[in-house]
Amino acid sequence: MESDAYNATSILALPDVTLKITAVCTVIIAVVGVVGNSLTVVALLRCPKIRNVAAAFIVSLCIADFFFCLLVIPFSTTRFYFKTWIHGKFLCTVVPFIQYSNVGVSLSCIAMITINRYIMIAHHQMYNTIYKPVWIGCMIAFCYALSFGMQIPTLAGQWGRFDLDTRLLTCSILPDENGRSSKRALFLIGFVIPCVIIILCYAKIFWVVRSSEKRLRRHTSKIQSKKDQKELKAKRNDMRITKMVLVIFLSFLTCYLPITVVKTVDSEVHFPGLHVISYIFLYLSACINPIIYVIMNKQYRVAYKTVLMCEKNRLLSSIRRSGTQSKDAIKSTDQYYDQVDTKTVFSTVPCSIPMDRLDLSDAVFQEDHGNESNGLPNQQSTS
């Protein structure tokens, strides 16, 4: 009975063509997200020039987005394609658990990067004290522990429950037997508070940068020392990363704003098409960040190119190596047969080489003479 409820009759009131196109879009988003985020992780780990504190949080963000594209979006693809949930109750519990947790991790990591940028720019003297490797690991672990830990009461069915929303055929957080749901608390703690922190940090960053620029214009001479130029270059690089993180945050808001508005305005799902479009925007948030890195940061572009060229060169070298080994094998085979041909004597072909120069003939004659000397009859004479 329970299996029938999860395999069945509710279907989105939308044309098949629309849902098939939506399914194709989710496949494209998932592929781009998996490739882009995995490439970013490899590039950040391999290239020392961009391996800084912000990169550690970006790697964490990419890992969360990678698993979102790998473990969440494919189930939405089947939902749009078959117009029903076909994966049973267990996955209807696991998939939304991963989905809501990953959203929390993503926004928490963006907030951590923003705080990092704020301390770097506004409180530079405290930076090295706060951002030691141990503390960075603790901050990343906190992002994951908070985001996944907030879902455990719902997973246990004590504060809402993960179940099938028959209006949209999507697995989500629904009220439990007592009518309680964790959605509002998750929205407040996992979305609103990080957004407020990010906005306040960027407001402070903007104020500090404007103030420092004004001071710089007043006191900077026309001739700058090499040290000043180096510091200025480092600050510009920090500002590029800060601007990039701001764009990531704005893109995150842009992707999540439609589903927030639609869920609020159309809670009874009178317009399912709007919900489908809002889901597409939601999924885009997991694949758009690598595109932002490529567009906005030259160092990231170089890192991506380095990784891709390394893989290309490795592939070409392996092909060349296998080709060389094949050629060597063919060459050695040819040499072997050449040697066999030069050492082989056919009795049917006249030969003008003196017999005393052939080792084989010498051996035979010596054996025949030896036999005669020993009093043994020759084979030819007996025949």
N, C-alpha and C positions, 0 to 999 in steps of 0.2 A: 504493500500500500504506500509506504514511504517512498519506495523507488519510483512508483508511478507519479507521485507528486513532483518528483524532481526531473522527470524525463518528458515533460509533457505538454499540456494543452494550451497554456497561455502563450500568446504570440503577439509581438509588437504590431500595432496597427499601422504598419508602414509598408510601402511597396517592396517586393523582393529585390528589385534592381537597386534601390537605395541602400538596403542592408548589405547586399553583395559588394557594392562599391565601398561601403563603410568597412567591411571585413578586409578588403584589399588594402585600404588605407592603414588599418591597424597592423597588417603584415609589414608594410613598408616602414612604418614607424618603429616596429619592433626590431627589424633588421638594422636600420640606421642606428638605433639606440644601442644595440648589442655591439655592433662594429665600432661605432664612435666612442662609446665609453670604455670599451676594452683597449682600444688604441690609445686613448688618453692615459689610462692607467700605466700601460707599458711605456709610453713616452715619458711620463713623469718619473717613473722608476729608473729609466735608463739614462736620462739626460741630466747631468749634475747642474747645468746652468739654471734650470727652472725648478730644481729640487729645494724648495724653501718651506717655511711653516705653512703658508697658504696652500702650497701644493699638497701637503698632507691632508688637509681638509677637503681639497678638491678631489683627491683620490677616494676619500671616503664617500663623497657625494656621487662620484662616478660609479662606485661599487653598488650603492643603493639604486641608482638609476638603471644600472646593468641588470640587476636582479628583477627590477620592476618590469623591464622589457622582456626578460626571459621567462618569468614565472607568473606574471599577471596579465599582460596584454594578449598572449596567445589564447587564453580562455575567453577573453572578450571577442576575439576573432571568431571562435566557434559559436559564441552566443549570437553574434550578428549574422553569421552565415546560416545557421540552422534555425534561428528565431526561437530558440529555447535553450535552457541550461541542460546539458547532457552529461555532466561529469559527476553527478551524485552528491550526497549530503556532505561527505568528508571533505571533498575539495571545495564545496560551497562554504565551509568553515575556514579552511586553510588559506584560500586565495584572498578573501577580504582582510584576513589577519595580516598577511604579507603586504597587501596594498596600503592599508592605513598606516602600518608601521613604517613602510618606505617613504610615504609622504612626510611623516614626522621626521625621519632621519634627514631627508633632503633639506627641509626648511631649517632644521637645527644646524646642519652643516653650513648652510648659507649664513645663518646668524653668527656662527662661530668665526667664519671667515671675515664677516663684517666687523665683529669685535676685535679680531686680530688686526685688521686695517686701521681701526680707530686707535688702538694702543700704539701701533707703529707710528702713526702720524701725530697723535695728540700727546702721548706719554712715552716717548721714545726711550727715555732713561730706564723705564721699568720693563722694557720689552724682553731683554735677555733673561731677566729674572723669572718672568712669567712663563715664557715659551721655551722651556727645556723639554727634551725628548720625552721624559717621563710624564710631564704634565700634558703634553700634546696627546699622548696615548690615552691618558685619563679623560681628556675632553672628548675625544672621539668615542671612547667607550661609553661615556655619559650620554652622548647623542643617541647611540643605539639602545642602551639600557632604558632610557626614558621613553623612547618611541615604542619599543616593543613591550616594555613593562606596562604601559598604559592600556594595552590591548588585552592583558591577561584576565582582568575581571570580566570583560565581554566574552573572551574565549571560554571562560568557566561558566558562562550563563548567569552571572551574578549581577551584571550591570549592562542590560541589553543582551543581545545574542547575534551571532553571525548566522544569517539565514537568507533564503531566496525572497527577493522582492518581486512578487508576481506581476506587478504593474510594469516593470522594466526588464524582468527576467535577468536581473543582476543580483549577485550575492553581496549583501551589505549588512550594516548594523540595523537591526530591528528591535522594537521594544520587547522586553521579556514578559513573563507572565504577570508581573506586577506593574507593567506599563512603563518601566524605567528604560532609559537609553543613554548611552555614553556619548552620543554624537555632539551634544552641546559642550560638554566638558572638554572633549577632544578638540573641538573647534577653537575653544577659548585657549587651552593650554598649548596645543600643538600648532595653532595657526596664528591666532590674534597676538598672543604675547611675543612670539618670535618676530612677527611683522613690526610690532611697536618697537622692539629692541633695535631692529635693523634701521627703521626710519630715524630713531633718535641718534643712533651712531652716525648715520650719514649726514644728518643735520649738523652734528658736532664736527665731523670731518670737513664739511663744506665751510663752516665758520673758521676753523683753524687754518685751512688752506688759504682762504681769502685774507685773513689777518697776516699770515706769514708772507704772502705775496706783496702786500702793502709795505710791510717792513723791509722786504728785500728791495723794493723799488727805491725806498728812501736811502738805504745805507749801502747798497751795492755799487762799487766803483765800476768803471768801464773795463778795467783790466782785472781779470780774475785769475787766481792761482790755479794750478792743476788740481790741488786738493778741493777747492771750491767747485771746479768743473765736475770732478768725480762725484762729489756729494750731490750736486744738482742733477747729474745723470741718474744717480740712485733714487733720488726723490721722484724724478719723472717716471722711472720704472715702477716704483711703488704706486704712483697715482694711476698708471695704466692698469695695474692689477686691481686697484680700488674701483676704477670706472668699470672694468670688466665684471667685477662682482656685483656692482650696482645694476648692470644690464641683466645679469643672471637673475637677480632678485625681481626686477621689473618683468622679465619674461615669465618667471614663476607666477607672479601675480596675474599676469595677462592670461596664462593658461588655466589658472584656478578660479578666476573671477567668473567666467561664464557658468560653470557648474554650480558655484555658490549662489549666484543670482537665480538661475533656473530652478534649483532645488527649493529656494525660498519662495519665489513667485508662483511656481507651478508645482506645488507639493502634491497635488492630486493627479498629476501626469495627464493633463488634458492635451498637451502638445508633445507627444513622444519624440518628434523630430528634433525639437530643441534640446532634449536630453541627450540624444545621440550626438549632436554637434558638440555639446559641452563635454561629452566623454572624449571626443577626438582631441579637443584642446587640452584636456587633462593628460592624455597619453603623450601629447607633443612635449610636455614639460620634461619627460624622461629622455628625449633624444636631442633636444635643442641646444643643450649646453656645449657639447663639442663643436658645434657650428659656431657658437659665439666665441669660443677659444680661438678658432682658426681665423675668424674675421678680425678680432680685436687685438690679438697679441702676436707679434712677430716671432717671439721666442718659442711660443707653442707651435707656430707653423713650421719653424725650423726643426723642432723636436719630432713632429709628425713626419716630416720629410726624411729625417735621419732614420727613424724606425722603419719606414716603408722602404727606403733605399737599402738598409741593412738586410731586410727580408728578401728584397729582390736580388741583391748580390749573393746572398746565401743560396737562394734557389738556383741562380745561374751557375754558381761554383759547383753545386752538387750535380747539375746537369752536365757541366764540362767534365767533372771528375768521372762520372759514369761513362761519358763518351770516350774519355781517354782510356779508361779501363777496357772498354769494348775494343778500341783500336789496338791496344797492346795485346789483348787476347787474340785478335785476328792476326796481328803481325807475328806473334810467337807461333801460331798455328801454321802460317805460311812458311816461316823459317824451318819449322819441323819437317814439313813435307818436302821442302827444298833439300834438306839434308838427307832425307830418305831417298829422294830421287837420285842424288849424286852417289849414294853408296850401294844402290841396287843394280845388279848385273842380270840382264835377261839372256838366257841361253839361246833364244831364237834370233838374236840380233848379232850380226858379225861384229867382232871387236878386234881392233888392231893394237890394243895395249898389251905390252909384253907380260906374260904370265908371272914372271918373277917379281913384278911390281904389285901384284895383288896379294894381300896378306892371306886371304882365304885360300887361294890356290897353293901358296907356299905351304900352308898348314896341311892341306890335303896330300900334296906330294910328299911332304916329310912323313906323314902318317903311312902312306903307301910304301915308301922305302923302308920305313921302320918295320912294317909287317913282313916285307921280303927278307930283311936281315934276320928276323926272328924265326924264319923258316915257315911262316904262315903263307898260305897261297893267296894270291891276289883275287879279288872278287871278280874281275873281268875274266881272268883265266879260268876260273871255275865255271863261269857261265858259258 
